[in-house]
């Protein structure tokens, strides 16, 4: 319950935004996963999402995660 009340930081908010963009792209293409897309390795939308996941986990620090 305490986790639900926690305010999201800028990294978590950015992750939410990138996830929404990613899901929208998948929906527009009729895909359930990026792995089904022919542009998987060239996709900036997916790269931006992966970067946002990393930043959310590391809180912007390089060299490791703070769990």
C-alpha positions in Angstrom: 0.0 0.0 0.0 2.9 2.4 0.7 4.1 1.9 -2.8 0.8 3.1 -4.2 1.1 6.4 -2.3 4.7 7.0 -3.4 5.1 9.9 -5.8 6.6 9.0 -9.1 10.0 10.7 -9.8 10.9 12.2 -13.2 12.4 8.9 -14.4 9.3 6.9 -13.6 7.1 9.6 -15.3 9.3 9.5 -18.4 9.1 5.7 -18.4 5.3 5.9 -18.3 5.3 8.3 -21.2 7.6 6.1 -23.3 5.6 3.0 -22.5 2.4 4.8 -23.7 4.1 5.7 -27.0 5.4 2.1 -27.4 2.0 0.6 -26.8 0.4 3.0 -29.2 2.9 2.0 -31.9 2.2 -1.6 -31.3 -1.6 -1.0 -31.4 -1.3 1.0 -34.7 0.7 -1.9 -36.2 -1.6 -4.6 -34.8 1.2 -6.2 -32.8 1.3 -7.6 -29.3 5.1 -7.3 -29.0 8.0 -5.4 -30.6 9.6 -8.8 -31.3 6.9 -9.3 -34.1 8.0 -6.0 -35.8 10.3 -6.0 -38.8 11.9 -2.8 -37.5 12.8 -4.2 -34.1 16.5 -3.3 -34.2 16.2 0.0 -36.0 13.2 1.3 -34.0 13.8 4.6 -32.1 10.5 4.2 -30.2 11.7 0.9 -28.7 15.2 2.3 -28.1 13.7 5.3 -26.2 11.6 2.9 -24.1 14.6 0.7 -23.3 16.6 3.8 -22.3 13.7 5.0 -20.1 13.6 1.6 -18.4 17.3 1.8 -17.7 17.1 5.4 -16.4 14.1 4.5 -14.2 16.1 1.7 -12.6 19.3 3.6 -12.2 17.7 7.0 -11.5 20.0 8.5 -14.1 23.3 7.3 -12.6 25.6 5.3 -14.7 27.4 2.2 -13.7 24.7 0.3 -11.9 21.2 0.1 -10.6 19.8 1.1 -7.2 17.2 -1.4 -6.3 
